[in-house]
Amino acid sequence: MPLAVLLAGLTGSGKTTVAQALADHGFTRLSVDEEVHRLHGRYGVDYPERTYFERERPVVEAIRRRFIKEIEAGNDVVLDHGLWRRHERDAWRQAAREAGGHPVVVYLPADRDELLRRLVERNQREDANALTVTLEALDDFFARFDAPTEDEEVIVYTGDPSQLLTALASARWS
């Protein structure tokens, strides 16, 4: 049964780094931010920030269709997308199950000070994975984030890739 890794974490928590590491181990990586960037350019530069969600919505639906096709084909998948809300994670888990996959939530916790440090560095970049985030936006992100709970079959990522791979191997057979 293919694994469907659903990353849950705020902007700057390390989701893309984890997703890229899993891709190096054979997972198909699906990135919403990179697809929005490919189609529309840089957030706040090539289009107004206020239009991000209207640009993101059809990309999420296209990624969902590909996610399902990859799982149906028997491929392990990692979704490089924040999944901040419980209802979003529930919907992606259900899609994975219906496609014949085993969904696993990987939670990347990070405290506000650490995220701020990372975002200061990241805000200087111009790539698809470097959306500019202000202090006010970060506070808003924290207010809107539903941390995963144990009933979601959660693996808490500790920063150790080998531990994550071991936990995912174990989840595959549970």
N, C-alpha and C positions, 0 to 999 in steps of 0.2 A: 504494500500500500504506500503510495507516494506521500511524502510529508509536505504540508503546506505551512510554512513558517510565517507567522503574522507578527510583525514587529510593532511594539507599542512603546512609544517614548516621545517626549517633547522634541521640538526643534533643537538640534545641537547635542542630543543624547548619544549619538553614535550609530544610529540606524543604518546609514549608508555604509559605514565602515564594516559593520557586522554583515550586511547584505553582500558586500563585495567579497568578504572572506568566505561566506557560504557559497557564493558563485565559484570561487576558486576550488571548492570541494564538490562541484558538479550540480549545484542547485541552479535552476533558472531564476535569474534576478529580474524582477519587474519593478521599475521605478516610475512613480507618478511624477515627481518633480522633474526628472530628466525628460520625460515625454512632453510635459507642459513647456519646458525650456526649448526643446527641439521644435515644437509647433509655434510658439509665441515669442520666444526670446527671453530676455532677462526681466524678472520681476521688478517693477518700479522704474525700469529704464526703457524697455521696449513697449511696455503697456502699463497703464495705471494700476497701482496696487489694488484699488477698490474692485478691479475686474478679475482678480485672480480666481475667485471661486466659480465664476461663470465659465472661465477658461478650463478650470480643473475638472468640473463635473463630467463633461463628455470623455475626458481622458481617463478618469476613474472607471467609467463604464467600459471603455475599450480595454483597459487593463484587466478588469473583472472577466471579460470574455476570454482574454488570452490566458488568464489564471486558470479558468475552468478547462480550457483546451489542453493546457500543459499537464494538468493533473489527470485528465481523462487519458492522455497519452502515456501516463505512468511516470511522469517527470516530477522530481522534487522541486518545489518552488519556494522562493522567499519574496515576500511582498515588502518592498522598500517604500513604506508609507506609514505615517504616524499612528493611525487608528486610535485617536485620543478618546473616543467615546465608546462605552461598552456596547451600545447598540450597533455601532459600525463593526466591532470585532465579532459580535454575534452573527451578523449578516455574512461576513467573510468566512467564518467557521462553517456556517450552514452551506454556503456555496462550495467549500472544499469537500465537505461530507457528501453532498449530492453528486459531486464529480468523482467520488471514489477515493478521496484523499483523507489523510489524518491531520487535522489542524492542530498546531501548537502555537501558543502565544509566547513570544520572547519579549520580556519587559526589560527596558533599559532605563532604570531609575537614575536620576541625576538631580542634585540639589541646585537651587537657584544660583548660588555663587559660582559653582562649577560651570553651569550653562552660560552664565554671563561671561566668564573667562573665555570659553570656547567661541561664543558668538562674537566677541570683540575681534578675535582673529579671523573668524569666518566672514564677517561683514566686509573684510578687505578684499575678498576673492570675488570673481565674477563668473564662476561656473554655475551649472544647473543646480548644484547642491548647496548653494550659498545664498539663499534668500536673505536679504537684509532684515534683521530683527532689532527693533528698538527695545529699550527697557520697559516701556509701557506695553508693547506687544507681548513681551515675555511674561509680564504679570497677568495679562489677559489669557495667555496660553495656560498658565498654572491654574487659573480660575475655571477653565473649561475642560481640564484633563481629568478623566476618570481612570485612576490607577487600576490595573488589573487585579482581580481577586483570585484566591486559590481555586475556586470552582471553575476557572477558565482554563485549567491545565496550563499553568504558567511556569515558564523557566525564567528565573531572574538572572539576567546577564551580569556577571561580576567583573567583566573585563578580561576574562581568560578564555580565549577561543577554543582551546583543547577541552576545557570543561564544558563549553557549550556543545561541541561536537559529540562528546560522550553523552550528555543529557539528551540530545536529539536522537542519537542511536538508541538509547533506552526508550524514548518516547515512541519510536517506530515500532517497537515490539510490545508495547503495553496495550 
